[in-house]
Amino acid sequence: MAGGIVTTADIFLGGKLDVLQPATGFRAGLDAVLLAAAAEIAPHSATRVLDAGAGVGTAGLCLAARVPEIRVILVEIAAPLAELARQNVQRNGLADRVTVVEADLRGSARDLEDLGLRPESFEHLLANPPYLEEGRHRLPDDAVAAAAFGMAADGLEQWARFLARVATPGGTLTMIHRADALKAVLDALEGRFGGIRVLPIHPRAGEPAHRILVAGRKGSRAPLQLLSGLVLHDPGNAFTPAIDAVLREGAALPWTT
């Protein structure tokens, strides 16, 4: 138990990471691992990365484990999750490269800058926005989970504004979201990030995509690309080789066309 929350210790990347997270409610899983794996960062890059909507830190920690030279700031609004993220940084020996900021990224630019989230200071951004729009989806009864999953009607626009502000010129973004939120994501990124690539994620071949990975570059004027879908499971329900390598070995996720 941490901070009054019953937790479990879960293994990621074939044992490379040991992550504490709530036993019920908001729990990181495949989405966070795929988000980190999809970030296109050179193996020995000293890139400064911001993980927005970090939860207990899983995505940012997965990326830090894959790229040993990067520095990551995990930003999380929910105090109990931010505290677990701090513990996860320590328990995985990453305190020299990963820090946690408890903040609402929809806050004022001055307040966020005071917390170290300065304009044009991050070369890469990971974004895992809340998936459920308030008023359109039923939020979990658990307060921590509701804060993690719930997004105001204009929330995605606010997230995109913040992400564009803190990205360096030409900085890159990797985001994961529900497939049915594609229009809202593209609308929010328009005029801020270009060269957008959309990678649909399908549970199995022939099934509709349920998630999308979106990549973009600040200020780019390159056209949008809709890539061939990524399939998670083979006909026997095992993970495909590419996904298995991501989950067990911490491999990068190939963007395919």
N, C-alpha and C positions, 0 to 999 in steps of 0.2 A: 504494500500500500504506500502511495506517495501523495502527500498533501490531502489526505482524506479520500483519495480515489483508489479503488481496487485496481491493481495493474497486473499485466502479464509480461513476461520477458520473452520476446520473440526473435527468432534468428532470421536474418536476411542475407542474401548473396552467398549462400552456401556456408554460412557461419562466420563471414567476415564482419558482420555487424550483429550486435545484441541490443535490441531496442525495447525499452519499457513503454507500454501504452495502456490506455484504459481497457479493462477487461470487457466492458460493454460500451455501446455508444460509438463514439468516433474512434475508428481503428484504421491505421494505415495498412495498405496491402499492395496489390498488384499495380494500381494506378501510380502510386508514389515511386515504385521501382521503375516502371516504364518511363515516367517523366524524367527521372535522373538518367536513365540509359539513353534517352533520345537527345540529350543535350550534346551538341556537337562541339566538343572542346578538345583541342590537341592533347595528346598524352602527357606532355611535359610542360603544359602551359601554366603560367602563374596568374591566370585569369581571376578576377574578383567577381564572385557570384552572389546574387541575392536570391533567396528562396522565399517567395511570397506565399503566405498561407501554409506555413511549414508544419503546422500541427506539432507532433512530437519530434519532428526533424528528419523523418525517414528519407525523403527525397534528397535533401541537401547532404545528409550523411552518406547516402549511397554514392552520390557524385564525388564527394570528398574521398571516399574509399577507392574509387576508380581512377581519379586524377590526383595524385599525391601532392602536387604543387599548388593547387588552387586554394583560395581563401573564400570562405562562405559565411554569409550572415543569414541566419534563420529568423524570419519575421513572423510572429504569431500574435493574434489578438487575445486569445483565451489564456488567462493567467495559469490555470492548471496544466494546460498543454505546453505552454512556454517553459514551465518549471520542469516538466518531464523532458522536454528537449534539452535543457541545460544538463540534466542528469545523464541523458544519452550521449551528449558530447563528451562528458567526463568518462563514462563507463567504456567508451570506445576509443579513448586515448587521442581525441582529436581537438583538445582545447587550444592547441597552438595554432590551429587553422580555422576553427569554426566557432562562431559566437552567436548568441541568441539575443534578439531584441523583441521585447514585448510591446507591441504597438498596433494601432489601428491605421492601416495605410491610407484610409480615407480622411485622416486628420489633416491639419493645416501643414503646409510645406515647412513653415518655421519649426513647428513642434517636431516633425519628422527629422528635419535637419539636425536639431539638437540631440537626437538619438543616434546620429551618425549616418542617417539615410540621406546623403547629400546629392544634389543634382549632378548628373553625368558622372557618376562614380562607380558604376558596375558595368563590366564588359558583357556579362551574361546574366539573364534573368530566368529563373524557374518560377512558374506560376501554376498553382493548383487552387483556383477560386472555388468558393462554395458552390455546390451544384444545384441547390434548390432555391428558387426565387420565392421570396416571402409573398403570401397572398395567392400564389398559384400552386404551391406544393405544401403538403403537410410536413411540418418540421418535427424532429424527434422531441419527445417529452423531456429528455435529459438536457439540462441547460447548456452544458459544455458541448454536447453534440449539436444542439440547435445553433449555437454560435459558429461552430465549424462548418455546418452544412448550409446555413441560411444566408441568402444574399438579397439585399434590397433591390427594388425594381431597377434602379439606376446604378447598382453596385458594380457591375462589370465595366461600365463606362468610367467609374471612379478608379477602379483597379488599373485600367489601361492608361489613364491620365498619370497616375503615380508611376507606373512602370516606364512610361516614356520619359518622365522627368528624371528618373534616377539612372537611366541607361546612358552610357557614353554614346557619342556620335558613332553610328555604325554598330552599336551594341546589338546583341542577339537575344532573342526570347524563345523559350520553349514552354508551351502551355498544354495542359490536358483538361478536357471537359467532356460533358455528355455530347453525343452525336447530334441530338436534337437542339443543341444550343449553338450550332455552327453559325447561323445568321447573326445571332447576338454577339458572338465572338468576333466575327469579321467586321461588324458594324463598329464595335468598340475599338478595334485596332486600326481602322481606316484613318489615314492621315497621320498616323503615328509610327506604325511598323508596316513595311512593305516586303516584297519578295516572299509573300506568304506561301507556305507549303502546308497542305492539310493531308494528314495520314489517317485514314479511317482504320479503326481497330474492330475486327470482327471476332466474336467468340469462336465461331467455326466457319469453315468455307460454306458459302451459300446462305449464311444468316446475315441479317442487317447489322451494320456497325452499331455498337453501343457507346463507344468512346471515340474521340478524335484527339490526335496530337497535332498541334499547330506550331510552326516555327516561323519567325520573321526577323527582319533586321530594321532597326530604327533608321528612318529616313530613306529607305530603299524605294525605288520606283519600279522595280522588277514586277512582272505580272504574277498573279496567283497561279499556283500549281496544285491540282488535285491528284494525289499520288495513288498508285495501286494499294488496295487495302492490305493491312497486316492481319494475319490469322493467328489466333492464340493457340487453338487446340486442333490436333489431328482427329481423324475419324474415330480413333479409339479413346478420345478424350484426354490423351496425354498432351503436354505442351509441345509445340513444334520445336525443332532444334534451335532456331534463333532465339525463341523466348526462353527455352530451357537454359541456354548459355547466359542470358541476361540474369535469370533468377538464381542460378547456381554458381556462376563464375563472375558475376558483375560485369559482363561484357557490354559494350556499347550496342545500341539498337540501330541496325542499318535502316536508313531511309531509302525506300525503293520506289522506283517509278514504273 
